[in-house]
């Protein structure tokens, strides 16, 4: 059963809450959207969104994203998700593609006065 669709205006009004809809849906079903979620610990919004996610292993993106991917994410079973900056998203998307994972969900989250965040899932 599909959930209600949110229009662009409602999504912008809701801000980060609209991005959390997949997390709320996974909490309702008891199944995580992905097994691992990478988040930007320097962003308060990314930390808040990451904490609201149900059933996923959280990995803080600190330092080099390539080293992080190869050390902690390359052997991940199932989809990998993230709440990251655009630049980190581009790097991680490329690393995921090297493993045969493709981005299946990508949401852009505006952050007041700062660069946007990207909430994404690669499967």
C-alpha positions as CSV (number, residue, x, y, z in Angstrom):
1,X,0.0,0.0,0.0
2,X,1.5,3.3,-1.1
3,X,1.6,6.2,1.3
4,X,0.2,9.7,0.5
5,X,2.2,11.8,-1.9
6,X,3.6,15.1,-0.8
7,X,3.6,18.0,-3.2
8,X,6.6,20.3,-3.6
9,X,5.1,23.1,-1.6
10,X,4.3,20.8,1.3
11,X,7.7,19.3,1.2
12,X,9.4,22.7,1.3
13,X,7.1,23.7,4.1
14,X,7.8,20.6,6.1
15,X,11.6,20.8,5.4
16,X,13.5,17.9,7.0
17,X,10.3,16.2,8.1
18,X,9.4,15.4,4.5
19,X,12.8,13.7,4.1
20,X,12.1,11.6,7.1
21,X,9.1,10.0,5.5
22,X,11.0,6.9,4.3
23,X,12.4,6.5,7.9
24,X,8.9,6.7,9.3
25,X,7.6,4.2,6.7
26,X,10.4,1.8,7.6
27,X,9.6,2.2,11.3
28,X,6.0,1.3,10.6
29,X,6.9,-1.9,8.7
30,X,9.8,-2.9,11.1
31,X,12.2,-3.2,8.1
32,X,15.0,-0.7,7.5
33,X,15.2,1.1,4.1
34,X,18.9,0.2,4.1
35,X,21.3,-1.6,6.4
36,X,23.9,1.2,6.8
37,X,23.4,5.0,6.9
38,X,26.3,7.4,6.4
39,X,25.7,10.9,7.8
40,X,27.6,14.1,8.1
41,X,28.3,14.7,11.8
42,X,29.2,18.3,11.2
43,X,25.6,19.1,10.2
44,X,23.1,19.3,13.0
45,X,20.3,18.6,10.5
46,X,22.0,15.4,9.3
47,X,22.6,14.3,12.9
48,X,19.0,14.8,13.7
49,X,17.7,13.0,10.6
50,X,20.2,10.1,11.2
51,X,19.0,9.6,14.8
52,X,15.4,9.4,13.6
53,X,16.2,6.5,11.3
54,X,15.0,3.1,12.5
55,X,17.0,-0.1,12.2
56,X,20.1,1.1,10.4
57,X,23.7,1.0,11.5
58,X,24.8,4.7,11.6
59,X,28.3,5.6,10.3
60,X,29.6,9.1,10.8
61,X,31.4,10.5,7.8
62,X,34.6,11.9,9.2
63,X,37.7,12.3,7.2
64,X,38.2,10.8,3.8
65,X,35.0,9.3,2.3
66,X,37.0,6.9,0.1
67,X,38.8,5.4,3.1
68,X,35.5,5.2,5.1
69,X,33.8,3.4,2.2
70,X,36.6,0.9,1.8
71,X,37.1,0.3,5.5
72,X,33.4,0.2,6.7
73,X,31.0,0.1,3.8
74,X,32.5,-1.9,1.0
75,X,31.3,-5.2,2.6
76,X,27.8,-3.9,3.6
77,X,25.0,-6.3,2.9
78,X,22.1,-4.7,1.2
79,X,21.4,-1.1,0.4
80,X,23.6,1.8,1.7
81,X,22.1,5.2,2.5
82,X,23.3,8.6,3.4
83,X,22.6,12.0,4.6
84,X,25.6,14.0,3.3
85,X,26.7,17.1,1.6
86,X,26.5,17.2,-2.2
87,X,30.2,16.8,-2.6
88,X,30.4,13.7,-0.4
89,X,27.3,12.3,-2.1
90,X,29.1,12.5,-5.5
91,X,32.1,10.6,-4.1
92,X,30.0,8.0,-2.3
93,X,27.8,7.5,-5.4
94,X,30.8,6.7,-7.5
95,X,32.2,4.3,-4.9
96,X,28.8,2.6,-4.7
97,X,28.7,2.3,-8.5
98,X,32.0,0.5,-8.5
99,X,30.3,-2.2,-6.4
100,X,27.3,-2.4,-8.7
101,X,25.0,-0.3,-6.5
102,X,22.9,2.4,-8.1
103,X,21.2,5.4,-6.5
104,X,17.5,4.5,-6.2
105,X,16.5,7.4,-4.0
106,X,17.8,11.0,-3.9
107,X,16.2,13.9,-2.0
108,X,17.7,17.3,-1.7
109,X,17.2,19.0,1.7
110,X,17.7,22.8,1.8
111,X,19.5,24.0,4.9
112,X,19.0,27.6,5.9
113,X,22.1,29.6,5.1
114,X,24.2,26.6,4.2
115,X,24.8,24.1,1.5
116,X,22.0,21.6,1.0
117,X,22.1,18.0,2.3
118,X,21.3,15.0,0.1
119,X,19.4,12.0,1.5
120,X,20.1,9.1,-0.7
121,X,19.9,5.3,-1.0
122,X,22.0,3.1,-3.3
123,X,21.0,-0.5,-3.9
